[in-house]
Amino acid sequence: MYVCICKAVTDRQISQAVADGVSSMRELRMTLGVASCCGKCAPDARALLLEGLARRKESERQVIWLTTAA
C-alpha cells in the first residue's frame, strides 16, 4: 500500500530499504523521499521503520546464535 502519496512510496519499498541498511528516518527520507513534502506519512513511515529494525535485529540475533551454536 502507498505510505507516501507525495513521493509514491509503498510499505514494501520502506521495508526493503530497512532490510538494505537504512536505520533512521533521515536515511529513509534521503533514500526514498518519505516525509519530505507534506509530512502526513511520517508516523506510518516511522512505524514501518521501527518494525523493520526490530525484524533486522531479530534476524541478526538468530545468525549470531546459529554461528555460536555450531
Steps between C-alpha positions, in 0.01 A plus 500: 500500500611856447642662811618824340265627232718804421798283402307181410685289759353168610532302820699238309752759386547617858539142625756428228693818580523396865610150400765664282640693796298817550477558874351846556225728373768731365648218291152393392423857392829526309456160335130501409383857557254393768367783721675765291189677369184528708617269781169319548672167434765547771319308780428199278848509346655513848288204613612296198860602565480383861335170398772442242776580747350254750487229230858575399618483861323167554649363180849607609442339840407171332813510284717559807330213683545266203867586459580461870302176530688334214 
